[in-house]
Amino acid sequence: MSSAPSRSSADPVDDALAAATVSIVARVSALGVANPVIVVDGRSGAGKSSLARRLVAAWPGRGRVQLVALDDLYPGWGGLAAGAEYARETVLSPHARGMVGVWQRWDWQSDARAEAHAVDPSLPLVVEGAGVLTPESARLADVTVWVDAPSSSRKHRALDRDGDTYRPHWDGWAAQEEQHLVAHDPVSLASVVVRVP
């Protein structure tokens, strides 16, 4: 028996996200470009946001990495498809054309767009959120990621995170995710599939 400490943690979710981060960072390094685009999709509670933050923290290059979360773009609880399209139009397409993208944060309290944010096309970009991986957005990305997890685990994590604010919207949001899965088959568009317990 080895006396060397195990590299795995006591948390299988953490282990899965750590392994995925290493794999995706290796892909980014292999691209050899200064401003790659990573798109991270998955259902609510799967671990997209955690993975995206880890990617930014472990980024192989120097300088700033831009992170755009669709939670800041969805126009309310019925806006999964609209938020994904808004991300494509204002963030991904301009970046791909070498132009500055400008998006406005959705203020969930006032139910309206709020302050504007710029996306620099010369810098790397990570965009994460349910619904973001479509055939159109896949063409604008260098690495496409689908994060998958069992429904019970996802629901537990999502409701632990957002609590009573999210609880009444879970079923409606899940129905929008199902529509996205049927319409776009994001798993087939992913160059990396991450399985989280």
Contacts in CASP RR format, 6 or more apart in sequence:
PFRMAT RR
TARGET T0000
AUTHOR 0000-0000-0000
METHOD contacts of the structure
MODEL  1
MSSAPSRSSADPVDDALAAATVSIVARVSALGVANPVIVVDGRSGAGKSS
LARRLVAAWPGRGRVQLVALDDLYPGWGGLAAGAEYARETVLSPHARGMV
GVWQRWDWQSDARAEAHAVDPSLPLVVEGAGVLTPESARLADVTVWVDAP
SSSRKHRALDRDGDTYRPHWDGWAAQEEQHLVAHDPVSLASVVVRVP
8 15 0 8 1.000
9 15 0 8 1.000
9 18 0 8 1.000
12 197 0 8 1.000
13 47 0 8 1.000
13 153 0 8 1.000
13 196 0 8 1.000
13 197 0 8 1.000
16 194 0 8 1.000
16 195 0 8 1.000
16 196 0 8 1.000
16 197 0 8 1.000
17 47 0 8 1.000
17 50 0 8 1.000
17 51 0 8 1.000
17 54 0 8 1.000
17 194 0 8 1.000
17 196 0 8 1.000
18 54 0 8 1.000
20 51 0 8 1.000
20 145 0 8 1.000
20 147 0 8 1.000
20 192 0 8 1.000
20 194 0 8 1.000
21 51 0 8 1.000
21 54 0 8 1.000
21 55 0 8 1.000
21 58 0 8 1.000
22 58 0 8 1.000
23 192 0 8 1.000
24 38 0 8 1.000
24 51 0 8 1.000
24 55 0 8 1.000
24 143 0 8 1.000
24 145 0 8 1.000
24 192 0 8 1.000
25 55 0 8 1.000
25 58 0 8 1.000
25 59 0 8 1.000
25 60 0 8 1.000
27 143 0 8 1.000
27 191 0 8 1.000
27 192 0 8 1.000
28 36 0 8 1.000
28 38 0 8 1.000
28 55 0 8 1.000
28 59 0 8 1.000
28 60 0 8 1.000
28 124 0 8 1.000
28 142 0 8 1.000
28 143 0 8 1.000
29 60 0 8 1.000
31 142 0 8 1.000
31 143 0 8 1.000
33 142 0 8 1.000
34 122 0 8 1.000
34 124 0 8 1.000
35 95 0 8 1.000
35 121 0 8 1.000
35 122 0 8 1.000
35 123 0 8 1.000
35 124 0 8 1.000
35 125 0 8 1.000
36 124 0 8 1.000
36 125 0 8 1.000
36 142 0 8 1.000
36 143 0 8 1.000
37 92 0 8 1.000
37 95 0 8 1.000
37 96 0 8 1.000
37 124 0 8 1.000
37 125 0 8 1.000
37 126 0 8 1.000
37 127 0 8 1.000
37 140 0 8 1.000
37 141 0 8 1.000
37 142 0 8 1.000
37 143 0 8 1.000
38 52 0 8 1.000
38 55 0 8 1.000
38 124 0 8 1.000
38 125 0 8 1.000
38 126 0 8 1.000
38 127 0 8 1.000
38 141 0 8 1.000
38 142 0 8 1.000
38 143 0 8 1.000
38 144 0 8 1.000
38 145 0 8 1.000
39 92 0 8 1.000
39 127 0 8 1.000
39 128 0 8 1.000
39 132 0 8 1.000
39 133 0 8 1.000
39 137 0 8 1.000
39 138 0 8 1.000
39 140 0 8 1.000
39 141 0 8 1.000
39 143 0 8 1.000
39 144 0 8 1.000
39 145 0 8 1.000
40 48 0 8 1.000
40 51 0 8 1.000
40 52 0 8 1.000
40 55 0 8 1.000
40 126 0 8 1.000
40 127 0 8 1.000
40 128 0 8 1.000
40 129 0 8 1.000
40 132 0 8 1.000
40 133 0 8 1.000
40 145 0 8 1.000
40 147 0 8 1.000
41 48 0 8 1.000
41 128 0 8 1.000
41 129 0 8 1.000
41 130 0 8 1.000
41 131 0 8 1.000
41 132 0 8 1.000
41 133 0 8 1.000
41 144 0 8 1.000
41 145 0 8 1.000
41 146 0 8 1.000
41 147 0 8 1.000
41 186 0 8 1.000
41 190 0 8 1.000
42 48 0 8 1.000
42 129 0 8 1.000
42 130 0 8 1.000
42 131 0 8 1.000
42 133 0 8 1.000
42 146 0 8 1.000
42 147 0 8 1.000
42 148 0 8 1.000
42 177 0 8 1.000
42 186 0 8 1.000
43 130 0 8 1.000
43 148 0 8 1.000
43 149 0 8 1.000
43 154 0 8 1.000
43 174 0 8 1.000
43 177 0 8 1.000
44 130 0 8 1.000
44 154 0 8 1.000
44 155 0 8 1.000
44 158 0 8 1.000
44 170 0 8 1.000
44 173 0 8 1.000
44 174 0 8 1.000
44 177 0 8 1.000
45 149 0 8 1.000
45 153 0 8 1.000
45 154 0 8 1.000
45 155 0 8 1.000
45 157 0 8 1.000
45 158 0 8 1.000
45 161 0 8 1.000
46 147 0 8 1.000
46 148 0 8 1.000
46 149 0 8 1.000
46 154 0 8 1.000
46 196 0 8 1.000
47 147 0 8 1.000
47 149 0 8 1.000
47 157 0 8 1.000
47 196 0 8 1.000
48 128 0 8 1.000
48 129 0 8 1.000
48 130 0 8 1.000
48 147 0 8 1.000
49 69 0 8 1.000
49 71 0 8 1.000
49 128 0 8 1.000
49 129 0 8 1.000
51 128 0 8 1.000
51 145 0 8 1.000
51 147 0 8 1.000
51 194 0 8 1.000
52 67 0 8 1.000
52 69 0 8 1.000
52 126 0 8 1.000
52 128 0 8 1.000
53 67 0 8 1.000
55 65 0 8 1.000
55 126 0 8 1.000
56 65 0 8 1.000
56 67 0 8 1.000
56 126 0 8 1.000
59 65 0 8 1.000
59 124 0 8 1.000
61 124 0 8 1.000
63 123 0 8 1.000
64 123 0 8 1.000
65 123 0 8 1.000
65 124 0 8 1.000
65 125 0 8 1.000
65 126 0 8 1.000
66 119 0 8 1.000
66 120 0 8 1.000
66 123 0 8 1.000
66 124 0 8 1.000
66 125 0 8 1.000
66 126 0 8 1.000
67 125 0 8 1.000
67 126 0 8 1.000
67 127 0 8 1.000
67 128 0 8 1.000
68 87 0 8 1.000
68 91 0 8 1.000
68 103 0 8 1.000
68 117 0 8 1.000
68 119 0 8 1.000
68 125 0 8 1.000
68 126 0 8 1.000
68 127 0 8 1.000
68 128 0 8 1.000
69 128 0 8 1.000
69 129 0 8 1.000
70 83 0 8 1.000
70 84 0 8 1.000
70 87 0 8 1.000
70 127 0 8 1.000
70 128 0 8 1.000
70 129 0 8 1.000
70 130 0 8 1.000
70 131 0 8 1.000
70 132 0 8 1.000
71 129 0 8 1.000
72 103 0 8 1.000
72 105 0 8 1.000
72 106 0 8 1.000
73 83 0 8 1.000
73 86 0 8 1.000
73 87 0 8 1.000
73 103 0 8 1.000
73 105 0 8 1.000
73 106 0 8 1.000
74 80 0 8 1.000
74 82 0 8 1.000
74 83 0 8 1.000
74 106 0 8 1.000
75 82 0 8 1.000
75 83 0 8 1.000
75 86 0 8 1.000
75 106 0 8 1.000
75 113 0 8 1.000
76 106 0 8 1.000
76 108 0 8 1.000
76 111 0 8 1.000
77 169 0 8 1.000
77 172 0 8 1.000
77 173 0 8 1.000
78 172 0 8 1.000
78 173 0 8 1.000
78 176 0 8 1.000
79 176 0 8 1.000
80 130 0 8 1.000
80 131 0 8 1.000
80 173 0 8 1.000
80 176 0 8 1.000
80 177 0 8 1.000
80 179 0 8 1.000
80 180 0 8 1.000
81 131 0 8 1.000
81 176 0 8 1.000
81 179 0 8 1.000
81 180 0 8 1.000
84 129 0 8 1.000
84 131 0 8 1.000
84 132 0 8 1.000
84 134 0 8 1.000
84 137 0 8 1.000
84 180 0 8 1.000
86 103 0 8 1.000
87 103 0 8 1.000
87 127 0 8 1.000
87 132 0 8 1.000
87 137 0 8 1.000
88 132 0 8 1.000
88 134 0 8 1.000
88 136 0 8 1.000
88 137 0 8 1.000
88 140 0 8 1.000
90 101 0 8 1.000
90 102 0 8 1.000
90 103 0 8 1.000
90 119 0 8 1.000
91 101 0 8 1.000
91 103 0 8 1.000
91 119 0 8 1.000
91 125 0 8 1.000
91 127 0 8 1.000
92 125 0 8 1.000
92 127 0 8 1.000
92 137 0 8 1.000
92 140 0 8 1.000
92 141 0 8 1.000
93 140 0 8 1.000
94 100 0 8 1.000
94 101 0 8 1.000
94 102 0 8 1.000
94 119 0 8 1.000
94 121 0 8 1.000
95 101 0 8 1.000
95 119 0 8 1.000
95 121 0 8 1.000
95 125 0 8 1.000
95 140 0 8 1.000
96 140 0 8 1.000
97 121 0 8 1.000
98 121 0 8 1.000
98 122 0 8 1.000
99 121 0 8 1.000
100 118 0 8 1.000
100 119 0 8 1.000
100 120 0 8 1.000
100 121 0 8 1.000
101 118 0 8 1.000
101 119 0 8 1.000
101 121 0 8 1.000
102 116 0 8 1.000
102 117 0 8 1.000
102 118 0 8 1.000
102 119 0 8 1.000
103 116 0 8 1.000
103 117 0 8 1.000
103 119 0 8 1.000
104 113 0 8 1.000
104 114 0 8 1.000
104 115 0 8 1.000
104 116 0 8 1.000
104 117 0 8 1.000
105 113 0 8 1.000
105 114 0 8 1.000
105 115 0 8 1.000
105 117 0 8 1.000
106 112 0 8 1.000
106 113 0 8 1.000
106 114 0 8 1.000
107 113 0 8 1.000
107 114 0 8 1.000
119 125 0 8 1.000
127 137 0 8 1.000
127 141 0 8 1.000
130 173 0 8 1.000
130 176 0 8 1.000
130 177 0 8 1.000
130 180 0 8 1.000
131 177 0 8 1.000
131 180 0 8 1.000
131 184 0 8 1.000
131 186 0 8 1.000
133 144 0 8 1.000
133 145 0 8 1.000
133 146 0 8 1.000
133 184 0 8 1.000
133 186 0 8 1.000
133 189 0 8 1.000
133 190 0 8 1.000
134 180 0 8 1.000
134 183 0 8 1.000
134 184 0 8 1.000
134 186 0 8 1.000
134 189 0 8 1.000
135 184 0 8 1.000
135 189 0 8 1.000
138 144 0 8 1.000
138 189 0 8 1.000
143 191 0 8 1.000
143 192 0 8 1.000
144 189 0 8 1.000
144 190 0 8 1.000
144 191 0 8 1.000
144 192 0 8 1.000
145 190 0 8 1.000
145 191 0 8 1.000
145 192 0 8 1.000
145 193 0 8 1.000
145 194 0 8 1.000
146 186 0 8 1.000
146 187 0 8 1.000
146 189 0 8 1.000
146 190 0 8 1.000
146 192 0 8 1.000
146 193 0 8 1.000
146 194 0 8 1.000
147 194 0 8 1.000
147 196 0 8 1.000
148 187 0 8 1.000
148 193 0 8 1.000
148 194 0 8 1.000
148 195 0 8 1.000
148 196 0 8 1.000
149 157 0 8 1.000
149 195 0 8 1.000
149 196 0 8 1.000
149 197 0 8 1.000
150 197 0 8 1.000
153 196 0 8 1.000
153 197 0 8 1.000
155 170 0 8 1.000
158 166 0 8 1.000
158 170 0 8 1.000
159 166 0 8 1.000
159 167 0 8 1.000
159 170 0 8 1.000
166 173 0 8 1.000
180 186 0 8 1.000
181 187 0 8 1.000
187 193 0 8 1.000
END
